[in-house]
């Protein structure tokens, strides 16, 4: 069973008008449009955070590889 919660938000008039146009054009309720928009925003934030983490891990891997290569060169000398 899914539970819904009610929220109240304040938005700029131009965004409100764009939302009204979109709800008419796509024949959907404002609540559904807001839920879809928030879900997309949250997904993007998660993806951005994960991408940043992967970039940081790649940099750590590069630094570790450089250290390992230098250590191997020292052993071979």
C-alpha positions as CSV (number, residue, x, y, z in Angstrom):
1,X,0.0,0.0,0.0
2,X,1.5,3.3,-1.1
3,X,0.9,6.3,1.2
4,X,0.7,9.8,-0.3
5,X,1.7,13.0,1.6
6,X,0.5,16.5,0.9
7,X,3.0,19.4,0.5
8,X,2.6,23.0,-0.2
9,X,5.1,24.9,-2.3
10,X,5.5,28.5,-3.5
11,X,6.7,29.0,-7.1
12,X,7.3,31.9,-9.4
13,X,4.2,32.9,-11.5
14,X,5.9,32.0,-14.8
15,X,6.7,28.5,-13.5
16,X,3.1,28.2,-12.3
17,X,1.8,29.2,-15.8
18,X,4.2,26.7,-17.4
19,X,2.9,24.0,-15.1
20,X,-0.7,24.8,-15.9
21,X,0.1,24.6,-19.7
22,X,1.9,21.3,-19.3
23,X,-0.9,19.8,-17.2
24,X,-3.4,20.7,-19.9
25,X,-1.2,19.6,-22.8
26,X,-0.3,16.3,-21.2
27,X,-3.7,15.8,-19.5
28,X,-2.3,15.2,-16.1
29,X,-2.8,16.5,-12.6
30,X,-0.4,19.1,-11.1
31,X,0.4,16.6,-8.3
32,X,1.5,14.0,-10.9
33,X,3.6,16.5,-12.8
34,X,5.2,17.7,-9.6
35,X,5.9,14.1,-8.5
36,X,7.4,13.3,-11.8
37,X,9.6,16.4,-11.8
38,X,10.8,15.8,-8.3
39,X,11.6,12.1,-9.1
40,X,13.6,13.2,-12.1
41,X,15.5,15.8,-10.0
42,X,16.3,13.3,-7.3
43,X,17.4,10.7,-9.9
44,X,19.7,13.3,-11.5
45,X,21.2,14.3,-8.2
46,X,21.9,10.6,-7.4
47,X,23.5,10.1,-10.8
48,X,25.6,13.3,-10.5
49,X,26.8,12.2,-7.1
50,X,27.6,8.7,-8.3
51,X,29.5,10.1,-11.4
52,X,31.5,12.4,-9.1
53,X,32.3,9.4,-6.9
54,X,33.5,7.4,-9.9
55,X,35.7,10.3,-11.1
56,X,37.2,10.5,-7.6
57,X,37.8,6.7,-7.6
58,X,39.4,6.9,-11.0
59,X,41.8,9.6,-9.8
60,X,42.7,7.5,-6.7
61,X,43.2,4.4,-9.0
62,X,45.5,6.5,-11.3
63,X,47.6,7.8,-8.3
64,X,47.8,4.3,-6.9
65,X,48.9,2.9,-10.3
66,X,51.6,5.5,-10.6
67,X,52.9,4.7,-7.1
68,X,52.9,1.0,-7.9
69,X,54.8,1.6,-11.1
70,X,57.4,3.6,-9.4
71,X,57.8,1.0,-6.7
72,X,58.1,-1.7,-9.3
73,X,60.8,0.3,-11.1
74,X,62.7,0.6,-7.8
75,X,62.6,-3.1,-7.2
76,X,63.8,-3.8,-10.7
77,X,66.9,-1.5,-10.3
